[in-house]
């Protein structure tokens, strides 16, 4: 299957919101991280991230990261693009305490406050993705 970061971003966001409303904190949290990662990778493509179409993934290993590392990688592409000044993410990175391996963690490790911070972070990403869509960047 071919990667579609934009569709994955939107799908993970929608499912995370549904799970958040159902107080299914652990899976909502996982999907918020995935939504942030996919949204930022789509923007990174627009800002010139090299992509290996044969392997269907970012060409550089340092771009094959998840939500807890993608914020900084996004910044490197944003800064190098002529439209990048209009796509600044706030700091600090809200996903520094998120890890893809947490999908294996017991659900008692997750609560509303933890997940709400990640929800807010992915909302910031969504705002930039929506802006990029309106402006024809993606």
C-alpha positions as CSV (number, residue, x, y, z in Angstrom):
1,X,0.0,0.0,0.0
2,X,1.2,3.5,-0.8
3,X,1.6,5.9,2.2
4,X,-0.9,8.8,2.3
5,X,0.2,10.9,5.2
6,X,-2.7,13.4,4.8
7,X,-5.4,10.7,4.8
8,X,-3.7,8.9,7.7
9,X,-3.5,12.2,9.6
10,X,-7.2,12.9,9.2
11,X,-8.2,9.3,10.0
12,X,-6.1,9.0,13.1
13,X,-7.4,12.4,14.3
14,X,-11.0,11.4,13.8
15,X,-10.6,8.1,15.6
16,X,-8.6,9.7,18.5
17,X,-11.4,12.2,19.0
18,X,-14.0,9.4,19.1
19,X,-11.9,7.5,21.7
20,X,-11.2,10.6,23.7
21,X,-14.9,11.3,24.0
22,X,-15.4,7.7,25.1
23,X,-12.7,8.2,27.8
24,X,-10.5,5.5,26.1
25,X,-7.4,7.4,27.0
26,X,-4.7,4.9,26.0
27,X,-5.8,4.4,22.4
28,X,-6.8,8.0,22.0
29,X,-3.3,9.0,23.1
30,X,-1.6,6.6,20.7
31,X,-3.7,7.9,17.8
32,X,-3.0,11.6,18.7
33,X,0.7,10.9,18.4
34,X,0.2,9.1,15.1
35,X,-2.0,11.9,13.8
36,X,0.7,14.5,14.7
37,X,3.4,12.4,13.0
38,X,1.4,11.9,9.8
39,X,0.4,15.6,9.6
40,X,3.9,16.8,10.1
41,X,5.3,14.3,7.6
42,X,2.8,15.5,5.0
43,X,4.0,19.1,5.6
44,X,7.6,18.0,5.5
45,X,7.0,16.5,2.0
46,X,5.6,19.8,0.9
47,X,8.7,21.5,2.3
48,X,11.1,19.2,0.4
49,X,11.6,16.1,2.5
50,X,13.3,13.5,0.3
51,X,11.0,10.5,-0.2
52,X,12.0,6.9,-1.3
53,X,9.0,5.9,-3.5
54,X,10.4,2.4,-3.9
55,X,10.4,1.7,-0.2
56,X,7.5,4.1,0.4
57,X,9.0,6.0,3.3
58,X,11.1,9.1,4.0
59,X,14.5,8.6,2.3
60,X,16.5,9.7,5.3
61,X,16.5,7.5,8.5
62,X,16.3,10.6,10.7
63,X,12.9,11.4,9.1
64,X,11.6,7.9,9.8
65,X,10.7,8.9,13.4
66,X,7.5,9.1,15.4
67,X,5.7,12.0,17.1
68,X,8.2,12.4,19.9
69,X,11.0,13.2,17.4
70,X,9.1,14.6,14.4
71,X,8.6,18.1,15.8
72,X,12.3,18.9,15.5
73,X,12.6,17.3,12.1
74,X,9.6,19.4,10.8
75,X,11.4,22.5,12.0
76,X,14.5,21.6,9.9
77,X,12.4,21.4,6.7
78,X,10.2,24.4,7.6
79,X,13.2,26.7,8.1
80,X,14.6,25.7,4.7
81,X,11.5,26.5,2.7
82,X,10.4,29.9,1.3
83,X,6.9,29.5,2.7
84,X,8.1,28.0,6.0
85,X,7.9,31.3,8.0
86,X,4.1,31.0,7.9
87,X,4.1,27.5,9.4
88,X,5.7,27.8,12.8
89,X,4.8,25.3,15.5
90,X,4.7,26.6,19.1
91,X,7.3,25.4,21.6
92,X,7.8,23.4,23.6
93,X,7.1,20.1,21.8
94,X,4.1,18.6,23.5
95,X,5.1,15.0,22.4
96,X,8.4,14.7,24.2
97,X,6.7,12.3,26.7
98,X,4.9,10.3,24.0
99,X,6.5,7.1,22.5
100,X,5.1,4.7,19.9
101,X,6.0,1.8,22.2
102,X,3.4,3.0,24.7
103,X,0.9,1.2,22.7
104,X,2.0,-1.8,24.7
105,X,1.5,0.0,28.1
106,X,-1.3,-0.8,30.5
107,X,-4.2,1.6,30.0
108,X,-4.0,2.6,33.7
109,X,-0.9,4.7,32.7
110,X,-3.1,7.1,30.8
111,X,-5.4,9.8,32.1
112,X,-7.4,12.7,30.7
113,X,-4.7,15.3,31.5
114,X,-1.9,13.5,29.8
115,X,-4.0,12.8,26.7
116,X,-5.4,16.3,26.6
117,X,-1.9,17.7,26.2
118,X,-1.3,15.5,23.2
119,X,-4.7,16.4,21.8
120,X,-3.8,20.1,22.0
121,X,-0.5,19.4,20.3
122,X,-2.1,17.6,17.4
123,X,-4.6,20.5,17.1
124,X,-1.7,22.8,16.4
125,X,-0.5,20.4,13.7
126,X,-4.1,20.2,12.3
127,X,-4.3,24.0,12.1
128,X,-1.1,24.0,10.0
129,X,-2.3,21.2,7.8
130,X,-5.6,23.0,7.2
131,X,-3.8,26.2,6.4
132,X,-1.6,24.3,3.9
133,X,-4.7,22.8,2.3
134,X,-6.3,26.3,1.9
135,X,-3.2,27.7,0.5
136,X,-2.6,24.8,-2.0
137,X,0.6,23.7,-0.4
138,X,-0.8,20.2,0.2
